[in-house]
Amino acid sequence: MVTKEEFNSQSLHYVRTVGMTTMRGRGFYFPVDSAMSKNGRIYVLSRSIERVAPDSLRITMLNEEGEYFGVFGRAGENDGEFRWPCGIALDDKDRVYVTDEHLHRVSIFSSEGEFINKWGTFGTENGLLNAPSGITVAPDGNLLISDSQNHRVQKFTQNGEFIYSIGAKGDGEGEFNLPWGIATNSSSEIYVADWGNDRIQKFSPDGKFIEQYGSTGRGDGQFVRPSGITINSEGYMYVADWGNERIQILNPHGEFIQKLRGEATDSEWAKDFLNVNVEEADARSRANMEPEFDFFNDDPHEESSHIEKLFWGPVSLLLDKEERLFITETNRHRIQVYKKN
C-alpha cells in the first residue's frame, strides 16, 4: 500500500513547456521521441506527416531553456534520411541512434548530426527487423530495440550484431503485442511498454520474464496503449499512458502513485512568436483556453483535443540527470517538464 510519505516523496509538479509547432527549423512537427546528451542537449525526433516538405521530418537540437542548436535529417531513404522514424537514443559518446519503422533500420549520427552508419534488414529471423520502434542503450552499452511488428525485443551491439531476442506474439507472460517504449533500471532489468496488451512487462538483464504491471482500463494503474516508459534511480516507473492521455507513476511494486494530465504554458519559443505576431497574440488573449463542452465523455481524447494545457498524445518520456521528467507530446508538438516536489 502506498503511504502518504511515499506519495509526497515521489509526486511531480509542472515546471515549464519546451518547443512549439513549426514545419521547419526551430520547433517540432509531430514529435515522437526525445533523448538527452551528457551536457543537457535535447534531441527531439519529429516524425512529421506524409506529403509535406521533406525537411519537416527532422531532429531538432536544443536545451531546456530553449537555446536552439539546429536540426539534421530529412525525409528519404538515403543515408541520414528517414521515412517513419520512431525512437531515438544516445550512447555514452553521445552518438545518436534512430529507429525507422518503414525502412526497418537504425541510423547512427554524431552529436552534431553528421551521418555515421546504418544497419538493419527487414525480416522475421533473429537479428532482422520489422518496424523497429522504441530503443534504449542498456547499461552495458548495447542496444535494446522493440521490434514491433515481430512482437519481440531484440538486443544488439552498437554495430548491429545480434545478441538475443525476447518474446513472441501473444498475451501471456513474456509475450508481446506491438511492443513500443523500452527502458532499463540501475540493475539492468528491462521494462517494455507492451502497447497492444495494455501493460508493462519486466525482464532480467538476460531476458527472462520477471513480472507484469497493469491491465486494460482507465482506472489508476490501468493503461490504454502505453507507449513510453522510463525508470528513476529508485526504481519508480513513469509510464506514457498514450490512450488515456496521461502519465502515470508506479512504485517498484507496480502500485499507483500519481497521474498527470498536463499543465502546459507558453514556451519561450511560443512567446517569441507571439511577440512578433501580435494579431494572433491578441486573439489568444481573448480566447477561452479551457472551454467546457457538454459532449465531453469518458474518452480523455475529447477533453485533451480541446483544452490546450492538457496532454494530447503523450508518447515518450525522458529523465535527465537531475531526474526531471520530459514528456514528449505528438499532437501538440511540445515537451512538458516536471520535477519532484
Buried (B, 14 or more C-beta within 10 A) or exposed (E): EBEEEBBEEBBBEBBBBBBBBBBEEBBBBBBBBBBBBEEBBBBBBBBBEEEBEEBBBBBBBBBBEBEEBEBBBBBEEEEBBBBBBBBBBBBEEBBBBBBBBEBBBBBBBEBEBEBEBBBBEEEEEEBBBBBBBBBBBBEEEBBBBBBBBBBBBBBBEBEBEEBEBBBEEEEEEBBBBBBBBBBBBEEEBBBBBBBBBBBBBBBEBEBEBEEBBBEEEBEEBBBBBBBBBBBBEEBBBBBBBBBBBBBBBBBBEBBBBBBBBBBBEBBBBBEBBBEEEEEEBEEBEEEEEEEEEEEEEEBBBBBBBBBBBBBBBBBBBBBBEEBBBBBBBBBBBBBBBBBBE
